[in-house]
C-alpha cells in the first residue's frame, strides 16, 4: 500500500499547492486532470507489481530484485526497506493517507461546484 500512497502523493502535492495558491479555486481542467494525474501516479508506482496480479511470479520476482525498478517512484528501495523491517507494509497509515487524498480531491470538486452554483 505504500507504493500506492507514494504514487498518489507525487502528483497530488503540486496540485494541492496550485489549489491553495489559487485561493481554493479549481478550473475544469484541474477538476478533470487532478484525479487522472493521481491515478496515473498510482499506476506508475505500482507497475512492477502487476505481473504478480497476472500470475507471472517469475517476472514479478525478477522485477522485485532489480534496482532499475526505482524508476517507478523508488519501488525497489521501498521493497528493500519493507524486507529489512524498516517499513511496515501492513500499516493502516497508508490506507488513511490514500483515503485522505481521495477525500481532498472530492472536497475540491464539491467546493468548486458549490461556489459556481451560488454565482449563477
N, C-alpha and C positions, 0 to 999 in steps of 0.2 A: 504494500500500500504506500510505502514511502516513495516509490517511483512515481506513482500517480500524483501524490501531493507535490513533489518537486516539479513534475511536468506541468501541473496546473499553476503553480506559483510563478514560474518564469514568465509566462505571458500576462498573468493576472496583475502582478505588481506594477508594471508600467501602465497598464490600463487603469488601475486604481489611482495612480499618480495623476494621469491626464484627467480623470474624472474629478479629482479633488481640485486640480488647478482650474478647471472649468466651472468651479463653484457648484458642483453637484448636478451638472447638466450633461446629457449624453445625446449625441447625434444618432440618427437612424443607423448610419454606418457603424457606429460604436455598439449600438444595441444588437446588431446582427453579427458584427465581427468579433466582439469580445468573447461570446460563448464558443464561436468557431475556433478562435485562437487558443482558448483554454483547452478545448477538446483536442486540437492538433498537438498541443504540448504534451498532453497526457498520452496520446497515441505514440508520439515520438519517444518519450521516456520509457514507455512500456514495450516498444517494438522488439527488443531481444527476448522477451518472454512469450511472444506469440507462438514460436514453434512448440512450446510445451502445451499450449492450448490445442494445437493441431495434431498432437500425438507424435511429434517429431523430437523425442527425448534426446537422440544423438546430436541433433543440431543445437538444441537448447543447451546441453552441457558443454558443447564446443563454444558457443557464444558466451556462456556463463564464465568460462575460464579465459576469455580473450580480452586483454586490456583495451583493444581497439573499440570495444563497445562503450567506452567512455564518451564517445561522440553522441550517444543517446543520453544526454544530461547526466553524465558521470555514473552510468548504470553499473559498470564493472566495479568501481570504487565503492559504491553503496552496497553491492552484493558482498564484497570482501569485508566491509565493516559489519554487515549482518552476520557473516560466518564467524568472525572472531568475537562476536558478542558485544561490540561497541554500540550497535543499533539493534533495537528490538523490532522485528518485523510485525509483531502482534500488538504493538502499542495502539491504544484507542485514539491517541492524539492525531494520528494520520487521518483516520476517518473523520474526526471532528474538524480537522483543517480543510479537507475536501468539501465537507458539507457547508462549512463557513464560506468558502469561495463560491459555491453554487448559490447559497442564500444571498450573498452580496450581489451577484450578478442579477438575481431575481429582484432584489430590492432596488437596484439601479433602474431596471426596466419599469418596475411598478411606479417608482417615484417620477420618472420622466413621463409616463402615461398620465399620472395624476396631475402633474403640472400642465401638460398640454391640454388636458380636458378642461381644466379651470381657466385656461387662457381663451378657450373657444367660446 
